[in-house]
Each structure stands twice: as structure tokens, then as C-alpha cells.
Amino acid sequence: AVFEREGRTWVVFGAYDRAVHFMDAETGEDILPPFPTGDIIKGSVTMDPDGYPILYTGSRDSYFRALALDRPGGAVELWKLSANAVSPTLWNNDWDSSALVLDDYLLEGGENSQFHMVKLNRGYDAAGMVTVDPELVFNAPSWDQEVIADLKGNRSNEMSIEGSVAVSGNTVYYANSGGLVSGWDLGPLIAGTGQ
């Protein structure tokens, strides 16, 4: 992710060294110390699109995280979601895809083969530090029995979502490793009127 913050151009990425790196685009120097995770990071990170100093990233360590960038001393984990927080799951516990943040909702697919929608409830505390109070408001398997039957046992348990989600209008789309493309109408979820 490349973005402007506090008069500098930041380049932020996760790497195979199991850390998120925060670098100055001009000098290559670290702006913040690397933030370690428990395993490699294969997907692109997401900077909050609404100006909050929050970075969203997954890792192969089973967790998807929200990191605050406004604390002295480096990035601080505000929240993490385990790949095992929902069920049923298939395949794996990586988080390879990039999150999409839209109207205070985080949309993310996981290698647990589930689509997740999290209400972030972003804000600031009395000291002016960024906060989140996330709530998993929706999740859905990326597969159905028809696609499993169509694969006839050939990789039929590999239904992970490794690509990033996309939104057009009020519909979020994603594909799984079994070839099934799904779309969900976000309108009722965001309005709080149903699924």
C-alpha cells in the first residue's frame, strides 16, 4: 500500500519474514518498526480509506488484524479475527486477500472458505488515539453442496477465498478456489434489516 501521511509517502507491505513493514518511499528507511506476526504474509495490506490511521492485514498465522499507526513506538494491534471464529470452515487458516473497507464495514474472504463482514465502529478515544470496536455481523461459506459434488472429490475441500472481494453498486462479489463466484446484496446488512 502506498499512501501519504504526515507529509511523507509511506510504502507498507507484509512479507515472508513474518512482519508488516512501514517504509519511507523516498529514503527506504523504516518509519515504524516492523510489526511481527506468527507466520508469513502473502496478501496486500489495506490502509483505511477514510483517513483513520488504521492498517488491515492478514497472515498465515490464522489471524486478520487491524493495526493502529498513531501510537508512539510503532504499530499496535487493535483487534484480530481468528480463521476459527466461524464455522463451518474448509481448507486452511490463511488470510491472503486484501480487505475492502466500505461505510465502516470491513469485507474480507479467508482461506477458511468463509466470507466475513465486520462492523468496525471506528473512532477516537479521549486522548485522540484511534479505536475500533469490531463486530462480526455476517459470515457465509463460499461453497455449496453443488460445487462440491461437481468437483467429485477432486480438490472438493479447497474452497478458499484467496482473491480480494469486489463491490459493484450494493453487491459484493468473490470467488473461491473451486470456481464458484458468489454475490451478496449489502443493502439489507448495512441497513440492519436482514441478510
VODREN-852683 format. One line per field, with one value per residue: residue number from 1; x, y, z of N, C-alpha, C, CB in turn. Coordinates in Angstrom, 2 decimals. Glycine has a CB too. Layout:
// VODREN-852683
dose: [NUM/...]
n.X: [X/...]
n.Y: [Y/...]
n.Z: [Z/...]
ca.X: [X/...]
ca.Y: [Y/...]
ca.Z: [Z/...]
c.X: [X/...]
c.Y: [Y/...]
c.Z: [Z/...]
cb.X: [X/...]
cb.Y: [Y/...]
cb.Z: [Z/...]
// end
This chain:
// VODREN-852683
dose: [1/2/3/4/5/6/7/8/9/10/11/12/13/14/15/16/17/18/19/20/21/22/23/24/25/26/27/28/29/30/31/32/33/34/35/36/37/38/39/40/41/42/43/44/45/46/47/48/49/50/51/52/53/54/55/56/57/58/59/60/61/62/63/64/65/66/67/68/69/70/71/72/73/74/75/76/77/78/79/80/81/82/83/84/85/86/87/88/89/90/91/92/93/94/95/96/97/98/99/100/101/102/103/104/105/106/107/108/109/110/111/112/113/114/115/116/117/118/119/120/121/122/123/124/125/126/127/128/129/130/131/132/133/134/135/136/137/138/139/140/141/142/143/144/145/146/147/148/149/150/151/152/153/154/155/156/157/158/159/160/161/162/163/164/165/166/167/168/169/170/171/172/173/174/175/176/177/178/179/180/181/182/183/184/185/186/187/188/189/190/191/192/193/194/195]
n.X: [0.86/0.56/0.70/-0.05/0.97/1.25/2.96/4.71/5.49/4.33/5.25/3.84/3.89/3.31/5.38/7.44/9.07/7.57/6.44/4.96/5.92/6.89/7.71/9.60/8.96/10.74/13.30/13.62/13.91/12.86/9.78/8.20/8.87/9.12/6.13/5.62/4.18/2.76/3.40/4.07/3.23/1.21/-0.61/-1.73/-1.66/-4.22/-4.88/-6.76/-9.50/-10.78/-9.33/-8.67/-6.02/-5.40/-4.35/-5.03/-4.51/-3.77/-2.48/-0.60/-0.78/-3.24/-4.69/-6.50/-5.87/-6.30/-4.37/-3.17/-1.72/-0.96/0.32/2.89/6.09/5.46/3.46/0.35/-1.57/-4.99/-7.11/-7.99/-9.03/-9.78/-9.30/-10.70/-12.93/-15.41/-17.81/-19.13/-15.79/-13.51/-10.54/-8.13/-6.24/-5.24/-4.99/-5.10/-6.17/-6.84/-8.40/-11.53/-12.75/-15.72/-18.00/-17.66/-17.64/-15.83/-14.88/-14.06/-12.50/-11.56/-9.03/-10.22/-12.44/-14.65/-16.71/-16.46/-18.00/-17.47/-18.46/-16.81/-16.83/-15.25/-13.33/-12.22/-10.35/-10.40/-7.87/-7.27/-6.43/-6.75/-9.49/-11.13/-14.08/-14.83/-17.38/-18.41/-20.67/-21.75/-21.26/-20.47/-20.38/-18.24/-18.97/-21.22/-23.19/-23.54/-21.32/-19.28/-20.07/-19.89/-17.15/-16.45/-14.84/-12.29/-10.14/-12.22/-12.42/-11.16/-12.01/-11.24/-11.05/-9.02/-8.54/-9.13/-12.12/-14.75/-16.72/-19.72/-22.06/-24.49/-23.61/-21.47/-18.82/-17.11/-14.77/-14.19/-11.67/-12.68/-14.00/-16.46/-18.37/-19.65/-22.21/-23.35/-26.02/-25.47/-27.10/-29.38/-27.87/-26.20/-28.15/-29.23/-31.45/-31.64/-30.48]
n.Y: [-1.18/2.20/5.42/8.80/10.32/12.44/14.19/12.52/9.97/6.83/3.39/0.37/-2.99/-6.53/-9.39/-12.27/-12.58/-12.65/-10.28/-6.97/-4.19/-0.76/1.74/4.60/6.07/7.59/7.41/4.79/4.07/2.74/3.84/3.15/0.57/-2.82/-4.80/-7.73/-10.88/-14.18/-15.78/-16.08/-13.36/-13.02/-11.55/-8.30/-5.37/-3.26/0.12/2.22/3.71/6.04/7.91/7.24/6.29/3.44/0.20/-2.69/-6.14/-9.49/-12.75/-15.81/-16.94/-17.49/-15.25/-12.22/-8.80/-5.52/-2.70/0.00/3.06/5.32/5.37/6.05/4.68/2.60/0.38/-0.79/-3.52/-3.44/-5.15/-8.53/-11.18/-14.52/-17.24/-19.40/-18.46/-18.69/-21.04/-23.55/-24.44/-24.79/-26.12/-24.09/-21.75/-19.29/-15.75/-14.28/-12.46/-8.99/-6.68/-4.93/-1.82/-0.30/2.15/1.93/-0.79/-3.80/-5.93/-9.18/-12.07/-15.40/-18.00/-19.91/-20.48/-18.90/-15.98/-12.81/-10.21/-7.32/-5.01/-2.15/0.05/2.45/5.04/7.61/7.84/9.53/10.61/11.12/8.98/6.47/4.18/0.96/-1.02/-3.79/-5.84/-8.92/-9.16/-10.66/-13.73/-16.17/-19.38/-20.06/-21.94/-24.42/-27.45/-28.27/-27.33/-28.76/-31.37/-31.23/-31.12/-33.63/-34.89/-34.21/-32.12/-31.15/-30.11/-27.72/-24.73/-22.17/-18.59/-16.69/-14.52/-10.96/-9.32/-7.74/-4.86/-3.80/-1.40/-2.18/-4.72/-7.29/-9.21/-12.34/-14.99/-18.53/-21.13/-23.36/-22.49/-21.26/-18.37/-15.88/-13.61/-11.06/-9.10/-6.09/-4.16/-4.77/-5.73/-3.60/-1.72/-2.95/-4.55/-7.19/-10.27]
n.Z: [0.00/-0.81/0.42/1.55/4.54/7.24/5.85/4.49/2.07/2.40/2.17/2.59/3.52/3.80/4.49/3.64/5.79/7.99/8.97/9.06/7.19/7.35/5.42/4.31/1.26/-0.19/1.00/1.82/4.43/7.62/8.83/10.95/13.38/12.15/12.25/13.90/12.93/13.40/11.25/7.68/5.43/2.76/1.29/0.06/2.08/3.56/3.68/5.78/4.17/4.88/6.24/8.85/11.03/10.51/9.70/7.82/7.83/6.86/7.84/7.63/10.06/11.10/11.75/11.11/11.12/12.66/12.72/14.64/13.67/14.97/17.41/19.83/19.26/17.53/15.39/16.68/17.68/17.35/17.12/16.34/14.19/14.31/12.06/12.85/14.10/13.04/11.70/9.47/8.40/5.66/4.31/5.00/7.14/6.37/5.57/2.78/0.96/0.11/2.26/1.99/2.83/3.54/4.18/7.03/7.29/7.14/4.61/3.86/2.57/3.45/3.68/5.11/3.83/4.09/3.80/5.29/7.13/8.82/11.21/11.91/13.71/14.09/15.69/17.98/21.02/24.28/24.43/21.85/20.32/17.81/17.62/17.51/17.56/16.83/15.29/14.23/11.82/9.81/8.17/5.70/4.16/1.38/-0.39/-1.76/-1.64/-4.24/-5.78/-4.54/-5.14/-7.94/-8.32/-7.63/-5.61/-6.44/-5.25/-3.70/-1.18/-1.24/-1.03/-0.62/-0.21/-1.90/-3.47/-3.61/-2.46/-4.41/-5.06/-6.55/-7.07/-4.74/-4.27/-3.19/-4.44/-4.78/-5.40/-5.09/-4.59/-5.80/-8.00/-7.79/-8.06/-6.03/-4.95/-2.79/-1.63/-0.19/0.89/2.74/4.92/5.70/6.31/8.47/8.41/7.78/6.15]
ca.X: [0.00/1.30/-0.22/0.54/0.62/2.15/3.95/5.61/4.89/4.58/5.09/3.59/3.67/3.62/6.44/7.73/9.81/6.54/6.26/4.49/6.97/6.41/8.91/9.56/9.12/11.88/14.60/13.67/14.08/11.67/9.06/7.87/9.49/8.28/5.17/5.72/3.05/3.23/3.73/4.29/2.13/1.25/-1.53/-1.50/-2.32/-5.20/-4.91/-8.13/-9.76/-11.49/-8.42/-8.28/-4.68/-5.56/-3.94/-5.66/-3.65/-3.89/-1.25/-0.81/-0.82/-4.65/-5.35/-6.63/-5.65/-6.37/-3.23/-3.15/-0.44/-0.80/0.88/4.34/6.85/5.19/2.08/-0.26/-2.73/-6.25/-8.10/-7.68/-10.09/-9.24/-9.94/-11.55/-14.01/-16.67/-17.89/-18.06/-14.69/-12.83/-9.24/-6.93/-6.47/-4.54/-5.73/-4.27/-6.78/-6.88/-9.72/-12.19/-13.48/-16.79/-19.01/-17.35/-17.68/-14.70/-15.30/-12.85/-12.59/-10.45/-8.76/-11.13/-13.54/-15.78/-16.74/-16.69/-18.37/-17.23/-18.74/-15.59/-17.10/-14.04/-13.46/-11.04/-10.55/-10.26/-6.51/-7.13/-5.91/-7.76/-10.06/-12.13/-14.86/-15.39/-18.43/-18.66/-22.12/-22.20/-20.29/-21.13/-19.49/-18.05/-19.30/-22.46/-23.01/-23.49/-19.96/-18.51/-20.44/-19.37/-15.72/-16.37/-13.72/-11.03/-9.96/-13.53/-12.35/-10.42/-12.99/-10.71/-11.14/-7.66/-8.58/-9.83/-13.52/-15.02/-18.08/-20.35/-23.35/-24.67/-23.32/-20.09/-18.54/-15.85/-14.69/-13.39/-10.74/-13.43/-14.56/-17.78/-18.44/-20.82/-22.51/-24.28/-26.58/-25.06/-28.09/-30.05/-26.91/-25.79/-29.33/-29.60/-32.80/-31.62/-29.37]
ca.Y: [0.00/3.46/6.50/9.97/10.51/13.34/14.79/11.52/8.89/5.54/2.13/-0.60/-4.32/-7.72/-10.11/-13.64/-12.58/-12.71/-8.95/-5.85/-3.17/0.61/2.39/5.89/5.80/8.33/7.01/3.36/3.87/2.39/4.90/2.46/-0.76/-3.87/-5.42/-9.18/-11.80/-15.53/-16.53/-15.23/-12.51/-13.12/-10.62/-6.86/-4.73/-2.23/1.31/2.70/4.69/7.21/8.78/6.72/5.70/2.01/-0.67/-4.00/-7.14/-10.89/-13.52/-17.25/-17.39/-17.69/-14.02/-10.99/-7.78/-4.06/-2.11/1.46/3.65/6.62/5.21/6.20/3.44/1.65/-0.10/-1.51/-4.33/-3.04/-6.22/-9.61/-12.15/-15.84/-18.01/-20.39/-17.79/-19.03/-22.42/-24.50/-23.97/-25.77/-25.92/-23.55/-20.62/-18.09/-14.57/-13.79/-11.40/-7.64/-6.28/-3.75/-1.10/0.46/2.64/1.38/-2.25/-4.48/-7.09/-9.97/-13.51/-16.12/-19.37/-20.79/-20.65/-18.09/-14.54/-12.15/-8.80/-6.84/-3.60/-1.74/1.02/3.24/6.31/8.07/7.91/10.87/11.09/11.33/7.78/5.76/2.99/0.16/-1.92/-4.60/-6.84/-9.75/-9.07/-11.62/-14.61/-17.17/-20.28/-19.72/-23.12/-25.15/-28.87/-28.47/-27.17/-29.88/-32.54/-31.03/-31.42/-35.08/-35.31/-33.64/-30.84/-30.68/-29.39/-26.48/-23.68/-20.95/-17.30/-16.15/-13.23/-9.89/-9.10/-6.56/-4.34/-3.02/-0.99/-2.71/-6.15/-7.71/-10.43/-13.03/-16.33/-19.46/-21.97/-24.36/-21.88/-20.67/-16.92/-15.54/-12.20/-10.78/-7.75/-5.47/-3.20/-5.16/-5.89/-2.26/-1.09/-3.68/-5.11/-8.63/-10.80]
ca.Z: [0.00/-0.88/0.82/2.18/5.95/7.97/4.97/3.91/1.30/3.06/1.47/3.66/2.94/4.57/3.80/4.04/7.06/9.05/9.55/8.25/7.13/7.15/4.89/3.63/-0.17/-0.75/1.56/2.11/5.86/8.38/9.54/12.19/13.41/11.59/13.17/13.67/13.06/13.67/10.04/6.51/4.96/1.31/0.65/0.20/3.22/3.20/4.53/5.95/3.12/5.40/6.98/10.16/10.96/10.75/8.62/7.93/7.21/7.24/7.95/7.62/11.45/11.43/12.19/10.34/12.14/12.49/13.42/14.79/13.26/15.63/18.75/19.89/19.34/16.45/15.16/17.81/17.30/17.97/17.01/15.40/13.95/14.03/11.00/13.50/14.82/12.37/11.24/9.21/7.58/4.82/3.71/5.63/8.03/5.88/5.12/1.69/0.16/0.68/2.77/1.44/3.86/2.90/5.13/8.36/7.24/6.55/3.83/3.71/2.38/4.07/3.23/5.85/2.86/4.53/3.59/6.57/7.12/10.18/11.51/12.61/14.78/14.25/16.40/18.71/22.47/24.87/24.17/20.41/19.67/17.03/18.26/16.81/18.40/15.74/15.50/13.07/11.63/8.81/7.52/4.88/3.44/-0.03/-1.18/-1.51/-1.94/-5.69/-6.29/-4.02/-5.95/-9.29/-8.33/-7.47/-4.79/-6.91/-4.57/-3.28/0.09/-1.46/-1.37/0.00/-0.90/-1.90/-4.15/-2.89/-2.80/-5.23/-4.86/-7.60/-6.53/-3.39/-4.28/-3.02/-5.19/-4.52/-5.98/-4.29/-5.36/-6.54/-9.19/-7.56/-7.84/-5.21/-4.75/-1.70/-1.57/1.07/1.36/3.99/6.01/6.15/6.91/9.69/8.26/7.48/5.37]
c.X: [0.90/0.33/0.58/0.04/1.69/3.29/4.95/4.81/5.32/4.42/4.98/3.26/3.95/4.59/6.60/8.59/8.87/6.31/5.64/5.55/6.38/7.61/8.61/9.86/10.34/13.22/14.74/13.84/12.76/11.08/8.66/8.63/8.56/7.36/5.18/4.37/3.63/3.60/3.86/3.02/2.23/0.41/-1.13/-2.26/-3.31/-5.09/-6.34/-8.41/-10.39/-10.64/-8.07/-6.89/-4.70/-5.13/-4.53/-4.79/-3.96/-2.52/-1.60/-0.89/-2.24/-5.38/-5.37/-6.66/-6.00/-5.26/-3.37/-1.77/-0.15/-0.23/2.37/5.01/6.53/3.73/1.62/-1.48/-3.95/-7.23/-7.55/-8.85/-9.44/-10.00/-10.88/-12.71/-15.38/-16.64/-19.13/-16.96/-14.17/-11.45/-8.18/-7.26/-5.72/-5.52/-4.89/-4.87/-6.72/-8.30/-10.23/-12.97/-14.44/-17.81/-18.87/-17.51/-16.42/-15.21/-14.05/-13.19/-11.37/-10.21/-9.51/-12.40/-14.81/-15.59/-17.14/-17.05/-18.34/-17.60/-17.59/-15.84/-15.82/-14.33/-12.14/-11.36/-10.29/-8.88/-6.26/-6.54/-7.03/-8.21/-10.93/-12.85/-15.59/-16.43/-18.61/-20.17/-22.65/-21.02/-21.07/-20.10/-19.41/-18.47/-20.73/-22.23/-22.92/-22.06/-19.05/-18.79/-19.88/-17.88/-15.44/-15.11/-12.38/-10.90/-11.27/-13.52/-11.63/-11.36/-12.54/-10.95/-9.76/-7.58/-9.37/-11.27/-13.63/-16.47/-18.49/-21.76/-23.45/-24.32/-21.82/-19.92/-17.20/-15.93/-13.89/-12.52/-11.43/-14.09/-15.93/-17.65/-19.73/-20.98/-23.55/-24.73/-26.25/-26.12/-28.77/-29.09/-26.50/-26.94/-29.74/-30.95/-32.81/-30.43/-29.78]
c.Y: [1.23/4.58/7.63/10.06/11.38/13.84/13.83/10.55/7.58/4.41/1.06/-1.94/-5.39/-8.57/-11.53/-13.72/-12.50/-11.36/-8.01/-4.76/-1.83/1.45/3.74/5.64/6.47/7.77/5.51/3.04/3.46/3.64/4.39/1.14/-1.78/-4.47/-6.92/-9.88/-13.20/-16.34/-15.55/-14.45/-12.48/-12.06/-9.17/-6.33/-3.70/-1.08/1.80/3.83/5.99/8.08/8.31/6.10/4.22/1.26/-2.05/-5.01/-8.53/-11.52/-14.99/-17.80/-17.56/-16.40/-12.94/-9.85/-6.37/-3.47/-0.59/1.97/4.96/6.53/5.47/4.83/2.42/1.25/-0.93/-2.27/-3.87/-4.20/-7.29/-10.59/-13.47/-16.49/-19.07/-19.77/-18.11/-20.52/-22.58/-23.84/-25.14/-25.24/-25.39/-22.36/-19.36/-16.96/-13.90/-12.60/-10.06/-7.33/-5.07/-3.11/-0.16/0.84/2.00/-0.13/-2.77/-5.75/-7.89/-11.45/-14.18/-17.46/-20.38/-21.03/-19.92/-16.64/-13.90/-10.69/-8.32/-5.36/-3.12/-0.83/1.81/4.54/6.70/8.12/9.33/11.46/11.33/10.16/7.02/4.50/2.24/-0.70/-2.89/-5.62/-7.61/-9.82/-10.08/-12.46/-15.68/-18.07/-19.87/-20.86/-23.56/-26.60/-29.14/-28.35/-28.29/-31.14/-32.43/-31.36/-32.89/-35.54/-34.74/-32.23/-30.29/-29.99/-28.05/-25.39/-22.33/-19.73/-16.67/-14.82/-12.22/-9.78/-7.85/-6.15/-3.55/-2.68/-1.44/-4.18/-6.40/-9.05/-11.02/-14.40/-17.23/-20.33/-23.08/-23.81/-21.26/-19.18/-16.62/-14.04/-12.04/-9.32/-7.16/-4.57/-3.59/-5.29/-4.55/-1.54/-1.76/-4.31/-6.59/-9.02/-11.03]
c.Z: [0.00/-0.56/1.46/3.62/6.59/7.10/4.34/3.07/1.93/2.04/2.55/3.01/3.99/3.79/4.34/5.31/8.26/9.72/8.53/8.35/6.74/6.72/4.27/2.15/-0.75/-0.28/1.75/3.58/6.51/9.02/10.92/12.20/12.75/12.66/12.92/13.78/13.23/12.45/8.88/6.16/3.44/0.62/0.85/1.41/2.69/4.19/4.61/4.95/3.62/6.31/8.38/10.04/11.34/9.49/8.87/7.19/7.72/7.34/7.88/9.06/11.99/11.78/11.11/11.36/11.68/13.36/13.46/14.43/13.98/17.04/18.73/19.96/18.27/16.35/16.36/17.30/18.09/18.07/16.11/15.36/13.58/12.88/11.57/14.27/14.24/12.02/10.36/8.39/6.74/4.49/4.66/6.51/7.61/5.60/4.04/0.95/0.88/1.12/2.00/2.59/3.18/3.96/6.51/8.43/6.56/5.88/3.49/3.51/2.98/3.43/4.09/5.03/3.27/4.10/4.91/6.35/8.56/10.26/12.39/13.80/15.12/14.98/17.03/20.20/22.97/24.63/22.68/19.66/18.98/17.77/17.25/17.85/17.48/16.19/14.19/12.87/10.62/8.36/6.76/4.23/1.97/-0.95/-0.89/-1.92/-3.44/-6.22/-5.76/-4.83/-7.37/-9.39/-8.08/-6.73/-5.21/-6.34/-4.04/-1.92/-0.05/-1.95/-0.82/-0.88/-0.80/-2.62/-3.34/-3.36/-3.67/-4.99/-6.09/-7.15/-5.08/-3.29/-4.12/-3.71/-4.74/-5.17/-5.05/-5.21/-6.13/-7.78/-9.01/-7.29/-7.12/-5.14/-3.66/-1.79/-0.21/1.68/2.67/5.17/6.58/6.82/8.21/9.62/7.94/6.65/3.92]
cb.X: [-0.97/1.97/-1.30/0.21/0.47/2.71/4.69/6.39/5.31/3.62/6.30/2.43/4.55/2.34/7.75/8.43/10.80/6.92/7.59/3.07/8.08/5.74/9.58/10.57/7.89/11.78/14.82/14.77/14.63/12.00/7.82/6.31/9.82/9.15/3.73/6.69/2.08/2.21/2.65/4.73/2.20/0.79/-2.92/-1.93/-1.27/-6.65/-3.96/-8.37/-10.65/-12.71/-9.01/-9.32/-3.72/-7.03/-2.40/-7.11/-2.18/-4.75/-0.48/0.33/-0.07/-4.77/-4.66/-7.94/-4.21/-7.79/-1.91/-3.54/-0.43/-2.12/0.59/4.75/6.63/6.01/2.00/-0.65/-2.45/-6.87/-9.47/-6.37/-11.08/-9.30/-8.88/-10.72/-13.79/-16.90/-17.94/-18.60/-13.55/-13.64/-9.37/-5.91/-6.08/-3.73/-6.03/-4.03/-8.23/-6.38/-9.65/-13.14/-12.51/-17.45/-20.41/-18.24/-18.95/-13.61/-16.06/-11.95/-12.72/-10.70/-7.26/-11.49/-13.84/-15.95/-17.74/-15.46/-19.78/-15.75/-20.16/-14.67/-17.64/-13.40/-14.56/-10.58/-9.64/-10.54/-5.51/-6.29/-5.20/-7.22/-10.89/-11.47/-15.88/-14.29/-19.78/-18.03/-22.49/-22.84/-19.30/-22.02/-19.98/-16.60/-18.31/-23.69/-24.17/-24.40/-19.39/-18.82/-21.96/-19.61/-15.01/-16.42/-13.64/-10.96/-9.32/-14.50/-11.66/-9.26/-14.37/-9.22/-12.27/-6.70/-9.19/-9.11/-14.41/-14.76/-18.16/-20.35/-24.51/-26.10/-23.84/-19.69/-18.53/-15.56/-14.06/-14.31/-9.71/-14.46/-14.63/-18.49/-18.34/-20.70/-23.00/-23.63/-28.13/-23.82/-29.13/-30.79/-25.67/-25.25/-30.49/-29.56/-33.53/-32.90/-28.85]
cb.Y: [0.00/3.65/5.97/11.27/9.15/12.62/15.80/10.77/8.96/5.33/1.84/-0.13/-4.54/-8.51/-9.35/-14.37/-11.43/-13.73/-8.40/-5.33/-3.59/1.18/1.49/6.91/6.25/9.80/7.69/2.73/5.13/1.33/5.37/2.22/-1.18/-4.98/-4.82/-9.80/-11.72/-16.25/-17.61/-16.07/-11.06/-14.49/-10.84/-6.11/-4.07/-2.82/2.43/3.18/4.08/6.76/10.10/5.67/6.46/1.66/-0.73/-3.99/-6.82/-11.65/-13.18/-17.95/-16.42/-18.65/-13.48/-10.99/-7.82/-3.48/-2.52/1.89/3.87/7.32/3.80/7.05/2.82/0.43/-0.94/-0.53/-5.83/-1.91/-5.70/-10.33/-11.67/-16.73/-18.68/-21.23/-16.29/-18.16/-23.42/-25.73/-23.37/-26.06/-25.00/-23.15/-21.00/-18.41/-13.57/-14.90/-11.75/-6.60/-5.98/-4.11/-0.32/-0.36/2.37/2.03/-2.75/-4.79/-6.66/-9.80/-13.86/-16.29/-19.66/-20.18/-22.12/-18.17/-14.14/-12.27/-8.57/-7.07/-3.40/-1.06/0.30/3.52/6.23/9.46/6.91/10.81/10.08/12.51/6.88/5.41/3.37/-0.73/-1.13/-5.32/-6.17/-11.19/-7.68/-10.90/-15.26/-16.51/-21.74/-19.36/-24.26/-24.51/-29.68/-27.46/-25.80/-30.12/-32.69/-29.61/-30.58/-35.74/-36.76/-33.62/-29.84/-31.82/-30.24/-26.69/-24.05/-21.11/-16.36/-17.14/-13.38/-8.56/-8.97/-6.85/-3.45/-3.80/-1.59/-2.50/-6.81/-7.79/-10.17/-13.15/-16.30/-20.35/-22.56/-24.96/-22.89/-21.37/-16.13/-16.14/-11.55/-11.08/-7.75/-4.69/-3.01/-6.46/-6.64/-1.44/-1.10/-2.77/-4.38/-9.05/-12.10]
cb.Z: [1.23/-2.30/1.81/1.39/6.69/9.19/5.70/5.02/-0.21/4.26/0.46/4.61/1.70/4.92/3.94/2.90/7.09/10.10/10.05/8.74/6.14/8.46/3.87/4.26/-0.93/-0.37/2.88/1.34/6.52/9.45/8.74/12.33/14.86/10.95/12.99/14.65/11.80/14.40/9.74/5.31/5.57/0.88/1.16/-1.07/4.17/3.19/3.99/7.40/2.09/6.16/7.07/10.68/11.89/11.14/8.50/7.35/7.46/6.24/9.26/6.85/12.32/12.56/13.42/9.42/12.59/12.88/12.74/16.24/11.77/15.68/19.29/21.12/20.65/16.64/13.85/18.96/17.55/17.19/16.48/15.80/12.83/15.28/10.10/14.45/14.79/11.09/12.44/8.47/8.45/3.52/2.58/4.56/9.43/4.61/6.33/0.71/-0.17/-0.35/4.28/0.22/4.82/1.76/4.59/9.39/6.50/7.61/2.52/4.92/0.89/5.53/3.26/7.21/2.69/6.05/2.43/7.47/6.46/10.60/12.23/11.64/16.05/12.89/17.46/18.21/23.20/26.36/24.70/20.17/20.69/15.63/19.51/15.70/19.33/15.03/15.97/13.24/11.20/7.60/8.56/3.81/3.56/-0.30/-0.87/-2.29/-1.34/-6.39/-5.89/-2.52/-6.01/-9.74/-7.29/-8.82/-4.79/-8.46/-5.51/-3.24/1.13/-2.46/-0.81/0.27/-0.28/-2.54/-5.54/-3.08/-1.52/-6.74/-3.59/-8.97/-7.35/-2.94/-5.57/-1.50/-6.71/-2.99/-7.41/-3.41/-4.45/-5.66/-10.26/-6.37/-9.19/-3.79/-6.04/-0.32/-1.83/0.85/0.32/3.79/5.53/4.97/5.93/10.85/7.18/6.76/5.98]
// end
